[in-house]
Amino acid sequence: MAVWVCATCANHYPDTGSPPGKCVICADERQWVPSSGQRWTTLAELATAGHRGDVREVEPGLLGVGADPQVAIGQRGLVVQTAEGNLLWDPPGFLDESSIQAVADIGGLRAVTASHPHFYGSMVEWSHAFGADILLPRADAHWLTRPDPAVRTWSGTLDVLPGVTLIQCGGHFPGSAVVHWAAGADGAGALFTGDTICVTPGEERLTFVWSAPNRLPLPEKAVRTVVDAVRRYPFDRIYGGWWQPTLHTGAHDVLESSAARYIEFLRGEVAVD
């Protein structure tokens, strides 16, 4: 029997004889179901259609894992490497043997996690490939659409590996999180944010959303909670959920200024000509 993959969000569902009636992720206000209706696929079907693993070095000690062409939401995962093991963040919904081998070549995985439920994707497949823990914020663990005994829950912050910390920020989901990688950006520190904090196309600003596809903003209180959660950590770079865009430098200051500007718009304090 096949593991069912939602064609819109690429979250995986248990290997049953027939797919579920609906994807609970896409039925939520923060995602969407196509007007043509719910559609399901499988990893084998995606591979037959020409999808392949796309693995790239992002910077020393950081491997990107995606799909070409992209699948569903299209996020690429990030594998941060340490002397005590590796963490996979925001895995895409598609994976193949070439992607698994590339990660095996750098030492496999100690754990896999994600910024929020839209990106839980292929977590269980990756966990099974390496015997890795699946780390989920306690507030969002019920969103995992393919339950597995490897799940471990956490809240607040979690030091996963040396210099690698999970930080619960809230916002997009109650458990929305980021990773702080102390050694990133040549030692200046980096955040992996998915869309908990969104890098804008010009790679010079940041923004916040309740729902990206449905164009719903994040309330002021939630924006402040996100910023407060990461303020004490040093970071110069922010990697969002996709290959591009990336905020390459000055990220700590840009986060503060972008949040302040966003709140001005929420309050109606900006003159619009």
RAURTA-V59844 format. One record per residue. N is the residue number from 1. RES is the residue in one letter. SS is DSSP state (A for helix, B for strand, O for the rest). D_FIRST is the distance of its C-alpha to the first C-alpha in Angstrom with 2 decimals. Layout:
BEGIN
N&RES&SS&D_FIRST  N&RES&SS&D_FIRST
END
This chain:
BEGIN
1&M&O&0.00  2&A&O&3.80  3&V&O&6.88  4&W&B&9.10  5&V&B&12.57  6&C&B&15.66  7&A&O&17.60  8&T&O&20.87  9&C&O&20.72  10&A&O&17.63  11&N&O&16.79  12&H&B&13.28  13&Y&B&11.56  14&P&O&9.23  15&D&O&5.46  16&T&O&5.96  17&G&O&5.94  18&S&O&8.59  19&P&O&10.36  20&P&O&13.45  21&G&O&16.76  22&K&O&18.30  23&C&O&18.31  24&V&O&20.86  25&I&O&22.05  26&C&O&23.02  27&A&O&24.50  28&D&O&26.96  29&E&O&30.41  30&R&O&29.97  31&Q&O&27.18  32&W&O&26.69  33&V&O&24.59  34&P&O&25.56  35&S&O&27.92  36&S&O&25.53  37&G&O&23.03  38&Q&O&19.72  39&R&O&17.33  40&W&B&13.83  41&T&B&12.52  42&T&O&10.22  43&L&A&11.82  44&A&A&11.43  45&E&A&13.05  46&L&A&15.67  47&A&A&16.52  48&T&A&17.00  49&A&O&19.24  50&G&O&21.37  51&H&O&20.65  52&R&B&21.71  53&G&B&22.60  54&D&B&26.21  55&V&B&27.99  56&R&B&31.71  57&E&B&34.40  58&V&B&35.65  59&E&B&38.58  60&P&O&39.35  61&G&O&36.95  62&L&B&34.47  63&L&B&31.50  64&G&B&29.73  65&V&B&26.02  66&G&B&24.88  67&A&B&23.22  68&D&B&25.15  69&P&O&25.17  70&Q&O&24.41  71&V&O&21.35  72&A&O&21.96  73&I&O&24.74  74&G&O&25.20  75&Q&O&26.19  76&R&O&26.66  77&G&B&26.31  78&L&B&29.27  79&V&B&29.38  80&V&B&32.72  81&Q&B&33.98  82&T&B&36.31  83&A&O&37.88  84&E&O&35.85  85&G&B&32.39  86&N&B&30.53  87&L&B&29.03  88&L&B&26.45  89&W&B&27.29  90&D&O&25.54  91&P&O&22.52  92&P&O&21.41  93&G&O&18.01  94&F&O&17.34  95&L&O&17.65  96&D&O&17.54  97&E&A&18.89  98&S&A&22.40  99&S&A&22.45  100&I&A&21.26  101&Q&A&23.93  102&A&A&26.56  103&V&A&26.10  104&A&A&26.11  105&D&O&29.37  106&I&O&31.05  107&G&O&30.09  108&G&O&26.58  109&L&O&26.17  110&R&O&27.68  111&A&B&26.18  112&V&B&24.35  113&T&B&25.51  114&A&O&26.22  115&S&O&29.04  116&H&O&27.41  117&P&A&24.18  118&H&A&23.92  119&F&A&23.38  120&Y&O&20.96  121&G&O&18.34  122&S&O&16.57  123&M&A&18.57  124&V&A&15.92  125&E&A&14.65  126&W&A&18.36  127&S&A&19.07  128&H&A&16.62  129&A&A&18.12  130&F&A&21.60  131&G&O&21.59  132&A&O&23.20  133&D&B&24.16  134&I&B&22.92  135&L&B&26.21  136&L&B&26.30  137&P&B&29.50  138&R&O&29.90  139&A&O&30.76  140&D&O&27.47  141&A&A&24.93  142&H&A&23.76  143&W&A&22.50  144&L&O&19.65  145&T&O&16.61  146&R&O&14.23  147&P&O&16.48  148&D&O&16.91  149&P&O&19.69  150&A&O&21.03  151&V&B&22.55  152&R&B&26.35  153&T&B&28.47  154&W&B&31.86  155&S&O&34.54  156&G&O&37.66  157&T&B&37.54  158&L&B&35.79  159&D&B&37.09  160&V&B&33.90  161&L&B&35.61  162&P&O&39.24  163&G&O&40.26  164&V&B&36.88  165&T&B&36.89  166&L&B&34.51  167&I&B&36.57  168&Q&B&35.56  169&C&O&37.39  170&G&O&36.08  171&G&O&36.65  172&H&O&33.57  173&F&O&31.75  174&P&O&33.54  175&G&O&31.73  176&S&O&32.02  177&A&B&32.98  178&V&B&34.35  179&V&B&34.74  180&H&B&38.26  181&W&B&38.61  182&A&O&42.20  183&A&O&42.36  184&G&O&41.07  185&A&O&43.44  186&D&O&45.63  187&G&O&46.08  188&A&O&46.90  189&G&O&43.56  190&A&B&40.56  191&L&B&38.27  192&F&B&34.63  193&T&B&34.35  194&G&B&31.35  195&D&O&32.87  196&T&O&34.49  197&I&O&37.48  198&C&B&37.18  199&V&B&39.02  200&T&O&40.68  201&P&O&40.80  202&G&O&44.30  203&E&O&43.23  204&E&O&46.26  205&R&O&45.20  206&L&B&42.57  207&T&B&41.38  208&F&O&39.33  209&V&B&37.00  210&W&B&35.46  211&S&B&33.31  212&A&O&33.49  213&P&O&31.92  214&N&O&33.92  215&R&O&37.07  216&L&B&37.79  217&P&B&40.06  218&L&O&40.02  219&P&O&42.93  220&E&A&45.79  221&K&A&45.15  222&A&A&41.58  223&V&A&42.88  224&R&A&45.50  225&T&A&43.00  226&V&A&40.89  227&V&A&44.01  228&D&A&45.46  229&A&A&42.35  230&V&A&42.69  231&R&O&46.46  232&R&O&47.45  233&Y&O&45.21  234&P&O&46.68  235&F&O&44.70  236&D&O&45.83  237&R&B&42.56  238&I&B&39.60  239&Y&B&36.25  240&G&B&34.33  241&G&O&30.64  242&W&O&30.92  243&W&O&32.62  244&Q&O&35.61  245&P&O&37.76  246&T&B&38.99  247&L&B&42.17  248&H&O&43.71  249&T&O&46.79  250&G&O&48.74  251&A&A&45.66  252&H&A&47.24  253&D&A&50.14  254&V&A&48.05  255&L&A&45.84  256&E&A&48.97  257&S&A&50.57  258&S&A&47.43  259&A&A&46.84  260&A&A&50.51  261&R&A&50.40  262&Y&A&47.26  263&I&A&48.95  264&E&A&52.07  265&F&A&50.12  266&L&A&48.48  267&R&A&51.99  268&G&O&53.51  269&E&O&55.92  270&V&O&55.47  271&A&O&57.86  272&V&O&56.03  273&D&O&58.34
END
